[in-house]
Structure formats: C-alpha cells, structure tokens
C-alpha cells in the first residue's frame, strides 16, 4: 500500500520529522555549499569514474555509482560489501572531500545525531528511467550511526517504508539541495527511488546525483 504525501512542491512545506521518529527532511540544506559540493564531486569522479555495477544475481544496475572515503560500497557476483579498493582502478577510493564531511556531519547534527563521522560516501548517478529498488542499508557494522542522503540535480520521488518490505510506503519529492537523514528507530527502514522522470536541471542537465553518507567500518 502506498501513501502519497507530497509530489508537486518542495519538502520545505512539510514538517522536518514528516517521515517519523529518527528522521529529518532538511529542505535546501545543501544549497549554501552547492559550488563546493559540485567541485568536489567532479574531482572524486575523475579519479573513480561512474560505472553500472552488477548484482550477485547478475543484473546490471540502472544507477551508475562511484564512492569516496575509507570504504566504498560495491556489488558483484560474490555479493554486496564495503571495500577499501575501487575494483575498476585497483586503487583506494578517493579521499572523502572535507566539503562532503562537513555537510554530512552538520546535517546529522541538525537531525539529532551529533557524533556522526562518515567514512563512506556512495555517489549514485540517475538518468531518466533509472531507479533504486526498496532495500535496507545493512552492510554497515554500526547501526547506531545514521544515514545522510543529499539530492543534487533533477527531482526524484523518495520511497520510505517500514522495517518490513511490505509495510506502507511514504512518498515525497526531493529536489536539488535537499538532505534526508534517518537513524535510531528508523535506521533499518526500507527505502528506494522511483523511476526518474525526464527533465533537465538548469545546472546539472538530465541527471540526478545522490550522495549517501554512512559510517561503514
């Protein structure tokens, strides 16, 4: 069952705790750091270019990915995991830019998680039609640390469920500069992204980037 809470306007019209205990919707939180974030994103992905990874079941993901930080999330025929080495370059993932760390820590603090120090940032690139199926973030070792998700580029419909895959879904639109945080009782809630609609962002073109910060190790 789906619950469509908001599809046509900015989340700034919604309460910060719209998604429930342990969550925060921070509308436009990343806009003040936009230039620094985009410059850092370019540097990182020049070192570790985007690629479409393959799931253990042999399916090519529609979302292109890269990573930065001490650990990077990867998937292949052997399974899902974090690794210190980029399998494409055979080198360590790029160091997480300070601009990324500062934004993630300040967003987490705003949401009530003052001690968050991410060591992994998964960078997803969505093109029209690409999506991210419902899943839990459970490859990390410490579930006491929150997830911080930053949206850049085209708007997307964020799907947020419960602790079971069959629980009711909440749906909100996230736009350029929005940050979502979830942890505590919400840490293992299912979430995903609906297929991205056609469009062109005035700065980034026909794509959406998502930065997902975690304490993985």
Secondary structure, DSSP 8 states (H G I E B T S, - for coil): -EEE--SSS-GGGS-TTTT-TTEEEETTTTGGGHHHHHHHHHHHHHHS--B--B-TTS-B-SSEEEEEESBEEEEETTEEEEESEETTTTEE-B---HHHHHHHHHHHHHTT-TT---SEEEEEEEETT--EEEE---SSS-TTS-EEEEEEES-EEEEE--SSTTS-EEEEEE-TT-EEEE-GGGTT--EEE-------BTTTBSEEEEEEEE---
